[in-house]
Amino acid sequence: MRIREFVESDWDQVWPVVREVVQAEETFPYDPAMTEAEARDIWIERPPGLTVVAVAGDRVLGTAKMGTNRPGRGSHVSTASFMVAAEARGQGVGTALCRYALDWAREHGYAGMQFNSVVESNHTAVTLYERLGFRIVGTVPGAFDHPKLGRVGLHVMYCEF
């Protein structure tokens, strides 16, 4: 597996991953009825941000986007989001994408990385992020309406460089 910058021809494989994750309604607050055009607009970062894909051969296993968390006086903190294809989960794709994003943020001079809304019931992601140096700095109770669990909290997580 290797991680590389997203190119236009990747979208045909990225879109099904995004659609699958969003329609599951368990980890992202995006509208499950979002169109392909809306998904593309949300997922493909514009410079100075970056969207990448994790690939095995020419098969997209996952994708990440990274950039500045907030403009202006908050622009020294980065953020990132990750999606992994169902058939590639549990194989280290998410870990590799997160490490890539952290390295990218450090190389671009950010002071840290903040995740604004990690669904607290997404134990796999929370554990991964904590293993890579993030800590939960707060939780908004009931901020995510999980389709099976009802209202669960959203963690704000931060990794200082």
C-alpha positions as CSV (number, residue, x, y, z in Angstrom):
1,M,0.0,0.0,0.0
2,R,1.1,3.5,-0.7
3,I,-0.4,6.9,-0.1
4,R,-0.3,9.5,-2.8
5,E,-2.0,12.8,-3.7
6,F,-5.5,12.5,-5.1
7,V,-5.7,12.9,-8.9
8,E,-8.9,13.5,-10.8
9,S,-9.1,9.9,-12.1
10,D,-9.3,8.6,-8.5
11,W,-12.8,10.1,-7.9
12,D,-14.5,7.1,-9.5
13,Q,-13.1,4.9,-6.7
14,V,-13.2,7.5,-3.9
15,W,-16.9,8.4,-4.4
16,P,-18.1,4.8,-3.5
17,V,-16.0,4.9,-0.3
18,V,-17.4,8.3,0.7
19,R,-20.9,7.3,-0.2
20,E,-20.6,4.0,1.8
21,V,-19.2,5.7,4.9
22,V,-21.7,8.6,4.8
23,Q,-24.7,6.4,4.1
24,A,-23.8,4.1,7.1
25,E,-24.5,7.3,9.2
26,E,-22.3,6.0,12.1
27,T,-19.1,8.1,11.9
28,F,-19.7,11.3,9.8
29,P,-22.4,14.0,10.3
30,Y,-22.7,14.4,6.5
31,D,-26.2,14.1,4.9
32,P,-26.7,10.5,3.7
33,A,-28.7,11.9,0.8
34,M,-25.8,14.0,-0.4
35,T,-25.2,14.0,-4.1
36,E,-21.9,13.0,-5.8
37,A,-21.3,16.6,-6.6
38,E,-21.9,17.7,-3.0
39,A,-19.6,14.9,-1.7
40,R,-16.9,15.9,-4.1
41,D,-17.1,19.5,-3.1
42,I,-16.8,18.6,0.6
43,W,-14.1,15.9,0.2
44,I,-11.6,17.4,-2.3
45,E,-9.5,20.0,-0.5
46,R,-8.3,23.1,-2.2
47,P,-4.7,24.3,-1.7
48,P,-3.2,24.7,0.8
49,G,-5.1,21.7,1.9
50,L,-4.6,18.3,0.4
51,T,-6.6,15.1,-0.4
52,V,-4.8,11.8,-0.7
53,V,-5.6,8.2,-1.4
54,A,-4.2,5.0,-0.1
55,V,-3.8,2.5,-2.9
56,A,-2.8,-1.1,-3.5
57,G,-1.8,-1.2,-7.1
58,D,-4.5,0.8,-8.8
59,R,-7.2,0.0,-6.2
60,V,-8.2,2.8,-3.7
61,L,-8.4,1.4,-0.2
62,G,-9.1,4.7,1.6
63,T,-8.8,8.5,1.4
64,A,-8.0,11.4,3.6
65,K,-8.3,15.2,3.5
66,M,-6.2,17.6,5.5
67,G,-5.9,21.3,5.9
68,T,-6.2,24.3,8.2
69,N,-8.8,23.8,10.9
70,R,-9.8,27.5,11.2
71,P,-8.8,30.6,9.3
72,G,-7.1,33.7,10.7
73,R,-6.0,33.5,14.3
74,G,-6.7,29.7,14.4
75,S,-4.7,28.9,11.2
76,H,-1.8,27.4,13.1
77,V,-3.8,24.3,13.8
78,S,-4.6,21.7,11.2
79,T,-7.3,19.1,10.8
80,A,-8.0,16.0,8.9
81,S,-10.6,13.4,8.0
82,F,-10.3,9.8,7.0
83,M,-12.5,7.2,5.2
84,V,-11.5,3.6,4.6
85,A,-13.3,1.2,2.2
86,A,-15.2,-1.5,4.2
87,E,-13.2,-4.3,2.6
88,A,-9.9,-2.6,3.6
89,R,-10.7,-2.0,7.3
90,G,-8.5,-3.6,9.9
91,Q,-5.5,-3.7,7.6
92,G,-3.7,-0.5,8.8
93,V,-5.1,1.8,6.1
94,G,-6.6,4.3,8.6
95,T,-3.4,4.3,10.7
96,A,-1.2,5.0,7.6
97,L,-3.5,7.8,6.5
98,C,-3.5,9.4,9.9
99,R,0.3,9.2,10.1
100,Y,0.5,10.7,6.7
101,A,-1.7,13.6,7.7
102,L,0.2,14.2,10.9
103,D,3.5,14.3,9.0
104,W,2.0,16.6,6.4
105,A,0.8,19.0,9.1
106,R,4.2,19.0,10.8
107,E,6.0,19.6,7.5
108,H,3.7,22.6,6.8
109,G,4.5,24.2,10.2
110,Y,1.2,23.6,12.0
111,A,1.4,23.6,15.9
112,G,-1.0,20.6,16.1
113,M,-3.9,18.8,14.7
114,Q,-7.5,19.1,15.9
115,F,-10.4,16.8,15.2
116,N,-13.7,18.7,15.7
117,S,-16.1,15.8,15.8
118,V,-15.1,12.2,16.5
119,V,-18.2,10.2,17.3
120,E,-17.6,8.7,20.7
121,S,-19.0,5.3,19.7
122,N,-16.4,5.0,16.9
123,H,-14.1,3.2,19.3
124,T,-11.7,2.1,16.5
125,A,-11.0,5.7,15.5
126,V,-10.8,7.0,19.0
127,T,-8.3,4.2,20.0
128,L,-6.3,4.8,16.8
129,Y,-6.1,8.6,17.4
130,E,-5.1,8.2,21.0
131,R,-2.4,5.7,20.0
132,L,-1.0,8.3,17.6
133,G,-0.8,11.0,20.3
134,F,-4.3,12.6,20.3
135,R,-6.2,13.2,23.5
136,I,-9.8,14.0,24.1
137,V,-10.1,17.6,25.1
138,G,-13.8,17.7,25.4
139,T,-17.0,15.9,24.5
140,V,-20.3,17.5,23.3
141,P,-22.9,15.2,24.9
142,G,-25.6,13.9,22.5
143,A,-24.3,15.9,19.5
144,F,-24.4,13.0,17.1
145,D,-27.7,11.2,16.3
146,H,-26.4,7.6,15.8
147,P,-28.9,5.4,13.8
148,K,-28.6,2.5,16.2
149,L,-27.4,4.0,19.5
150,G,-29.4,7.2,19.5
151,R,-27.7,10.4,20.6
152,V,-24.0,10.0,21.4
153,G,-21.3,12.4,22.2
154,L,-18.8,14.0,19.8
155,H,-15.2,14.2,21.0
156,V,-12.9,17.1,20.2
157,M,-9.5,15.6,20.0
158,Y,-6.1,17.3,19.8
159,C,-2.5,16.3,19.1
160,E,0.1,19.0,19.9
161,F,3.3,19.0,17.9
